[in-house]
Amino acid sequence: MAREKGTCEFCARYVLDEETETYVCDVSMDEDEYMKFLQGWSDCPYFMLDDEYKIVRKQI
């Protein structure tokens, strides 16, 4: 989804679906956005870096 800013694997919205045991995008998209996603969005507007150290930096 987010090919210029990063990849889905680095996005905070890319979560594990415990039922299917696969990773999925957790963004609720409308039909047009989903078609863009399938065609390969070059810059995903929903990309949010999964920065697990963000809280630690605030404490320093």
Phi, psi and omega per residue, in radians:
M1 nan -0.909 -3.070
A2 -1.787 1.502 -3.000
R3 -1.515 -0.497 3.129
E4 -1.557 -0.808 -3.129
K5 -1.290 -0.540 -3.103
G6 3.038 -2.921 3.102
T7 -2.012 2.895 -3.141
C8 -0.969 -0.612 -3.099
E9 -1.085 -0.397 -3.133
F10 -1.747 0.062 -3.075
C11 -1.571 2.423 3.118
A12 -1.178 -0.341 -3.123
R13 -1.549 0.011 3.120
Y14 -1.645 1.715 -2.965
V15 -2.061 2.793 3.116
L16 -1.423 2.171 3.028
D17 -1.537 1.886 -3.032
E18 -1.147 -0.469 -3.130
E19 -1.209 -0.763 -3.124
T20 -1.729 -0.148 -3.110
E21 0.989 0.673 3.059
T22 -2.278 2.767 3.090
Y23 -1.520 2.408 -3.119
V24 -2.402 2.757 3.050
C25 -1.397 2.234 -3.047
D26 -1.609 0.213 -3.123
V27 -1.477 2.353 3.085
S28 -1.500 1.838 -3.073
M29 -1.828 2.607 3.011
D30 -1.454 3.115 -3.032
E31 -1.077 -0.735 3.141
D32 -1.139 -0.759 3.123
E33 -1.119 -0.671 3.133
Y34 -1.139 -0.658 3.088
M35 -1.123 -0.713 3.083
K36 -1.077 -0.710 3.128
F37 -1.058 -0.807 -3.131
L38 -1.141 -0.523 -3.140
Q39 -1.477 -0.115 3.075
G40 1.658 1.291 3.050
W41 -0.932 2.368 3.118
S42 -1.511 -0.381 -3.118
D43 -2.583 1.675 -3.073
C44 -1.222 2.149 3.140
P45 -1.276 -0.185 -3.108
Y46 -1.761 -0.008 -3.100
F47 -1.070 2.281 3.090
M48 -2.425 2.017 -3.082
L49 -1.023 2.244 3.101
D50 -1.432 1.500 -3.062
D51 -1.726 1.595 -3.071
E52 -1.226 -0.217 3.133
Y53 -1.727 0.105 -3.096
K54 -1.017 -0.783 -3.129
I55 -1.170 -0.676 -3.119
V56 -1.105 -0.716 3.135
R57 -1.113 -0.568 3.125
K58 -1.196 -0.510 -3.115
Q59 -1.360 -0.330 -3.104
I60 -1.427 nan nan
